[in-house]
Amino acid sequence: MPTIKKTTKTKTEKPETKTPAETVEPAEKNSPAATSVSKPLKQGRRKLVKESQAHEDDTGSTDVQIALLTGKINDLAKHLKDHPKDHDSRQGLLKMVGRRRRLMNFLRNGDENKYQALVSELKLRK
């Protein structure tokens, strides 16, 4: 009688499967998904900085900070007119208004003429 070789089953490894999160390619630097700020908002930000800066490299002076905060405050105020129950955004708006007020007080105490010019330029007082 012929001998029958007993074969053992070997475990076959399953091919590695990637989860959907792993298969997604990272966003390129220039793609819209890579930037959190939309292009029109960036354009408006650059415009505000250009109008408020004292010299070419000035991006963080009190004037520029106040102008940027004013732009964000105006955008958020428009949003809250459409969405009056958005309390989280309202709290963010109040924090921004408080920060702008403190910066304005700092500017007024340092240079009254610069303060008056900024108020009239940004149309903050009626």
Buried (B, 14 or more C-beta within 10 A) or exposed (E): EEEEEEEEEEEEEEEEEEEEEEEEEEEEEEEEEEEEEEEEBEEBBEEBBEEBBEEEEEEEBBBBBBBBBBBBBEEBEEEBEEEEEBEEBBEBBEEBBEBBEEBBEBBBEEBEEBBEEBBEBBEEEE
